[in-house]
Amino acid sequence: MTESADAWVKRVRELPEPPSQEEAETMVRSMYESAQRDLDDQRAQAEYEREE
C-alpha cells in the first residue's frame, strides 16, 4: 500500500534539519512514485468497474 499525504507530511516534519540535496531528491522521487502508484491503482479500479 502506498503512503498517504498525512504520512508524507509527518515524515517531512520529523526531519531534524533541512535535507541535503541527495535526501531531497530521494524524498521527492519517493513521493512521486507513491503518487504515481496511487493514480495507476485508481485507473485500474475505474477500468475494472467499467468492464463489469
C-alpha positions, 0 to 999 in steps of 0.5 A: 500500500502506498503512503498517504499525504498525512504520512508524507507530511509527518515524515517531512516534519520529523526531519531534524534539519533541512535535507541535503540535496541527495535526501531531497531528491530521494524524498521527492522521487519517493513521493512521486512514485507513491503518487504515481502508484496511487493514480495507476491503482485508481485507473485500474479500479475505474477500468475494472468497474467499467468492464463489469 
